[in-house]
């Protein structure tokens, strides 16, 4: 049973999948930083200085009554909130990941099409054909 598991775990597909998951996690961290540190401040600037990650709607006061200055303060008080700003961040994050994957897949497909369009070199002439050409060339020299 241990040998079967080792054979399964060392198959190319499983190793490729593990590498893909690790790279995906690293790519996710990059995208999260890009969205939080680059895109959202620009979007906030375009919308008049709005910080989307701090946007929330209060549904019910917590142990200490509101108003709450931040989402963290509302959650600390036990208030029931809808954090729609975090949803906006997540949607922007998703759109960036989807666009990046689209570009990667588009590049891979273009590469495959380019490889498919390259014609195969013609096959070498048969030995009979090569001999006939030699005879032709010898006769032409006379």
Residue pairs with C-beta under 8 A, 6 or more apart in sequence:
8 14
27 97
27 100
28 97
31 93
31 96
31 97
31 100
32 93
34 96
35 89
35 92
35 93
35 96
36 53
36 89
39 92
39 96
40 51
40 52
40 53
40 89
40 92
43 50
43 52
43 92
44 50
44 51
44 52
51 85
52 85
52 86
52 88
52 89
53 71
53 85
53 86
53 89
54 70
54 71
54 85
55 71
55 83
55 84
55 85
55 88
56 71
56 74
56 81
56 82
56 83
56 84
56 85
57 81
57 82
57 84
58 66
58 67
58 68
58 74
58 79
58 80
58 81
59 79
59 80
59 81
59 82
60 79
60 80
61 77
61 79
62 74
62 76
62 77
62 78
62 79
62 80
63 77
63 78
64 77
66 74
66 77
66 79
68 74
68 77
68 79
71 81
71 83
71 85
71 86
74 81
75 81
125 133
